[in-house]
């Protein structure tokens, strides 16, 4: 009886205890959704989710699984729920959530200057998508060109400083700060940071129903990254256009086929006050690894919202683009773990509502 009372009074283990020997990957994932300062952190046995929202239209979530950490321990604030989950009721949702100033967390991780953003990648390769063009431009131009390429996630773990910052993170529960202990090595200086946490505010619910999906594409992130990076700041609208693949068009056939070029399989169109530009993606397995389109699709989104995805896009290797019949856009970016035998790679997802004038 006395033991139970003492545990209740303060000897319970912290809700979260996690550590990692190099914070660069963790920091890269946080930067991917760092377009709104206040973020909701949800802690579960499987890992962390970091959620941000903008203008009741765009929802960004980083899914950081527990196995990217060297140590990860979660203890529920409700022992009765934790006990019932471990026995029979696996359907109970057991998590702890709090809000945090995301900028502050990222700055703390970079306190030794070894967890900053990746430098620009100077390497190059040759991509095969059609370049941005103005309506009316010839389709017979050479569409091969040199672009910035490579997997930019690599630059978080190679080059630059040889030193990495190790981190131990703990959260004792509601009303307590998020505590970080940071050090470059075992014999060097250490820094302790306490970041104030807040009660979480409800977020916009944007559930993606796969049964209503009309367009699904999986492609290398470099194909999309270079296209979005080149857009003129004067553009304010980005439109995704998709059409079912013709039955007589095979991926192995040449790009310049006899099919109607006015109905591309995938076209991205940007428009603004001073004009518009567009880019077509060819029916090529090297470009579009997966392409599913049930009917002609055309939905527009504010370019300002789509631009929020660029940080995550630059650090990812593959992108999944899905659109449902209501125009809800889902962009998922695969963020490969630096651990070669890690069970799960983290990923970042953005969901965005279509503009009303596209209905």
C-alpha positions in Angstrom: 0.0 0.0 0.0 2.8 2.4 1.0 4.7 1.5 -2.2 1.6 2.3 -4.4 1.1 5.7 -2.6 4.8 6.7 -3.1 4.7 5.8 -6.8 1.5 7.9 -7.2 3.2 10.9 -5.4 6.1 11.1 -7.8 8.1 8.0 -8.4 6.4 7.0 -11.6 8.8 6.8 -14.6 8.7 9.7 -17.1 6.2 9.5 -19.9 8.9 9.7 -22.5 12.6 8.9 -22.4 14.5 8.8 -25.7 18.1 9.2 -26.8 20.1 9.3 -30.0 23.8 9.6 -30.6 23.4 12.0 -33.6 20.5 14.4 -33.7 20.9 15.4 -37.4 18.2 12.9 -38.7 15.8 13.9 -36.0 16.4 17.5 -36.7 15.9 17.0 -40.4 12.5 15.5 -39.8 11.4 18.4 -37.5 12.6 21.0 -40.1 10.4 19.3 -42.7 7.3 20.6 -40.9 8.7 23.7 -39.5 6.5 26.2 -41.3 4.3 27.0 -38.2 6.0 27.5 -34.9 3.5 25.9 -32.6 3.4 22.1 -33.1 1.6 19.3 -31.4 3.7 16.4 -30.3 1.9 13.1 -29.8 3.8 10.3 -27.9 2.9 6.7 -28.3 4.7 3.3 -27.9 5.4 3.3 -31.6 7.1 6.7 -31.7 6.3 10.4 -32.1 4.1 12.4 -34.4 4.7 16.1 -34.9 1.7 17.9 -36.4 1.3 21.5 -37.6 -1.5 23.3 -39.3 -1.9 26.4 -41.5 -4.9 28.5 -42.4 -7.3 25.6 -41.7 -6.2 24.2 -45.1 -2.8 22.6 -44.8 -1.9 19.9 -42.3 1.7 18.6 -42.0 2.7 15.6 -39.9 6.1 14.0 -39.3 5.9 10.3 -38.3 9.0 9.5 -36.3 9.1 5.8 -35.3 10.7 4.7 -32.1 13.4 2.6 -33.8 15.2 5.6 -35.2 16.3 6.3 -31.6 19.0 4.4 -29.8 16.8 4.3 -26.7 13.0 4.8 -26.6 10.7 4.2 -23.6 7.1 5.3 -23.3 5.0 5.0 -20.1 1.3 6.0 -20.2 0.0 8.7 -17.9 -2.9 6.3 -17.3 -1.6 3.0 -15.9 -5.0 1.4 -16.1 -5.1 1.9 -19.9 -1.5 0.7 -20.2 -2.4 -2.4 -18.3 -5.5 -3.2 -20.3 -3.7 -2.7 -23.6 -1.0 -5.1 -22.6 -3.5 -7.8 -21.8 -6.6 -7.9 -24.0 -7.8 -4.5 -25.3 -5.4 -3.6 -28.1 -7.9 -1.1 -29.7 -7.6 1.5 -27.0 -5.7 4.6 -28.2 -3.0 5.3 -25.6 -1.0 8.5 -26.2 0.1 11.7 -24.6 0.0 15.0 -26.5 1.4 18.4 -25.8 2.2 21.6 -27.8 5.7 23.0 -28.1 7.4 25.9 -29.9 9.0 24.0 -32.7 11.6 26.7 -33.5 12.9 26.5 -30.0 13.3 22.7 -30.1 15.2 22.9 -33.4 17.5 25.7 -32.1 18.2 23.6 -29.0 19.2 20.6 -31.1 21.6 22.8 -33.0 23.1 24.4 -30.0 26.6 23.0 -30.9 26.2 24.0 -34.5 26.2 20.4 -35.8 22.5 19.9 -36.6 21.8 22.7 -39.0 20.1 22.5 -42.4 21.8 20.6 -45.1 24.0 22.6 -47.5 23.0 22.9 -51.1 23.9 19.7 -53.1 26.2 20.6 -56.0 26.0 17.2 -57.7 23.9 16.8 -60.8 22.3 14.2 -62.9 20.0 14.0 -65.9 16.2 13.7 -65.6 13.8 12.8 -68.3 10.7 14.8 -67.5 9.6 17.6 -69.8 10.8 21.0 -68.7 8.5 23.9 -67.7 7.0 25.5 -70.8 4.6 28.2 -71.7 1.3 27.2 -73.4 1.9 27.0 -77.1 5.6 25.9 -76.9 6.6 23.1 -79.2 6.5 19.6 -77.7 9.4 18.5 -79.9 12.1 20.2 -77.9 14.7 18.0 -76.2 13.4 17.3 -72.8 16.6 16.0 -71.3 18.5 18.5 -69.2 20.9 18.7 -66.4 19.3 19.5 -63.0 20.3 19.4 -59.4 20.0 15.8 -58.3 21.0 13.3 -55.8 19.4 12.3 -52.5 19.7 15.4 -50.4 19.0 13.4 -47.2 22.6 12.1 -47.6 24.0 15.6 -46.9 22.7 15.4 -43.3 25.1 12.5 -42.6 28.1 13.1 -44.8 30.5 15.9 -45.1 30.8 19.0 -42.9 31.6 18.6 -39.3 32.8 15.2 -38.1 31.2 15.7 -34.7 27.6 14.9 -34.0 25.5 16.0 -31.2 24.0 13.3 -28.9 20.7 13.9 -27.2 18.7 12.5 -24.3 15.1 13.7 -24.2 12.6 13.2 -21.4 9.1 14.3 -20.7 7.6 13.7 -17.2 4.0 14.3 -18.1 1.3 17.0 -18.3 2.4 20.4 -17.0 6.1 19.5 -17.2 8.7 20.8 -19.6 10.4 18.8 -22.4 13.9 18.3 -21.2 16.9 17.9 -23.5 20.4 16.9 -22.4 22.8 17.6 -25.3 26.5 16.8 -25.7 29.1 16.4 -28.5 31.0 13.6 -26.8 31.3 11.9 -23.5 34.2 14.1 -22.3 33.0 17.4 -23.7 30.6 20.0 -22.4 26.9 19.2 -21.9 23.9 21.5 -22.2 20.5 21.0 -20.5 17.5 22.7 -22.0 13.9 22.8 -20.7 11.2 23.8 -23.2 7.8 24.8 -21.9 5.0 22.6 -23.1 1.3 23.6 -23.5 -2.0 21.8 -23.7 -2.7 20.8 -27.3 -5.3 22.6 -29.4 -7.5 20.5 -31.7 -6.3 20.3 -35.3 -8.2 20.2 -38.6 -9.5 16.8 -39.4 -8.4 15.8 -43.0 -9.1 12.1 -43.3 -8.0 10.6 -46.6 -10.4 7.8 -47.8 -8.6 5.4 -50.2 -12.0 4.2 -51.5 -12.5 7.7 -52.9 -9.1 8.1 -54.4 -9.0 9.1 -58.1 -5.3 9.6 -58.6 -2.2 7.9 -57.1 1.4 8.4 -58.2 4.7 7.2 -56.7 7.8 8.8 -58.1 11.3 9.7 -57.1 11.3 12.9 -55.1 13.9 14.5 -57.4 11.4 14.7 -60.3 9.0 16.7 -58.2 11.6 18.7 -56.3 13.3 20.2 -59.2 10.0 21.2 -60.8 8.6 23.0 -57.7 12.0 24.6 -56.9 12.0 26.4 -60.3 8.6 28.1 -60.0 8.4 31.8 -60.3 7.4 33.5 -57.0 4.7 35.5 -58.9 2.7 32.3 -59.4 -0.1 31.8 -56.9 -1.9 28.6 -58.0 -0.7 25.1 -58.7 -2.9 22.7 -60.6 -2.4 18.9 -60.8 -3.9 17.4 -64.0 -4.2 13.6 -64.5 -5.7 11.4 -67.1 -6.1 7.6 -67.3 -3.3 6.0 -69.3 -4.5 5.0 -72.8 -5.0 1.2 -73.2 -2.6 1.1 -76.2 0.2 3.1 -74.4 2.8 1.0 -72.7 5.5 2.4 -70.5 8.2 0.9 -72.7 7.1 2.9 -75.8 8.9 6.2 -76.7 7.8 9.4 -75.0 6.8 11.0 -78.3 3.9 8.8 -79.1 0.9 9.5 -81.3 -1.5 9.9 -78.4 -3.2 13.3 -77.7 -0.6 15.4 -76.0 -3.3 17.8 -74.8 -4.3 15.0 -72.3 -1.1 14.1 -70.5 -1.0 11.4 -67.9 0.4 13.9 -65.4 0.7 17.6 -65.9 1.6 20.2 -63.3 0.5 23.7 -64.2 1.4 26.9 -62.4 -0.4 30.2 -63.0 -0.4 33.7 -61.7 -1.2 37.3 -62.6 1.5 37.5 -65.3 1.0 34.2 -67.1 1.3 30.5 -66.6 3.7 27.6 -67.2 3.3 23.8 -67.2 5.3 20.6 -67.1 4.4 17.1 -68.3 5.6 13.8 -66.9 6.1 11.0 -69.5 4.7 7.5 -69.2 8.0 6.1 -68.1 8.6 3.6 -65.3 11.8 5.4 -64.5 9.8 8.6 -63.7 6.3 7.4 -62.6 7.0 4.2 -60.6 3.2 3.9 -59.9 0.4 5.6 -61.8 -3.3 5.0 -61.1 -5.9 7.3 -62.4 -9.6 6.3 -62.5 -10.9 9.4 -64.3 -9.8 12.8 -65.6 -8.5 14.8 -62.6 -7.9 18.6 -62.3 -7.6 20.3 -59.0 -5.9 23.5 -58.0 -4.1 24.5 -54.8 -2.5 27.7 -53.4 1.2 27.6 -54.4 2.0 29.1 -51.0 0.7 26.0 -49.3 2.4 23.5 -51.7 5.7 25.4 -51.2 5.5 24.5 -47.5 6.4 21.0 -48.5 9.7 21.8 -50.1 11.9 21.3 -47.0 10.6 17.8 -46.6 10.7 17.2 -50.3 14.4 18.2 -50.5 15.3 15.6 -47.9 13.2 12.7 -49.2 13.9 10.0 -51.7 10.4 9.0 -52.8 7.1 10.8 -53.0 3.5 9.5 -53.0 0.9 11.9 -54.4 -2.7 11.0 -53.9 -5.9 13.0 -54.7 -9.5 11.9 -53.8 -12.7 12.8 -55.5 -13.2 15.9 -53.3 -9.8 17.3 -54.2 -8.0 16.5 -51.0 -4.3 16.2 -51.8 -2.0 13.9 -49.8 1.8 14.2 -50.3 3.9 11.6 -48.5 7.7 11.9 -48.4 9.9 8.9 -47.5 12.8 10.0 -45.3 15.2 7.1 -45.2 16.8 6.3 -41.9 20.6 6.5 -41.6 20.5 3.3 -39.7 21.0 0.5 -42.3 19.0 -2.1 -40.4 16.3 0.2 -39.0 12.9 -1.4 -39.0 11.0 1.7 -40.3 11.9 4.7 -42.2 10.3 7.9 -41.1 8.0 9.8 -43.4 6.3 13.2 -43.6 2.8 13.7 -44.9 1.0 16.9 -46.0 -2.7 17.1 -46.7 -4.1 20.1 -48.4 -7.7 21.2 -49.4 -8.3 22.2 -53.0 -9.4 25.7 -54.0 -13.1 26.2 -54.1 -13.1 27.5 -57.7 -12.1 24.0 -58.9 -15.5 22.5 -58.0 
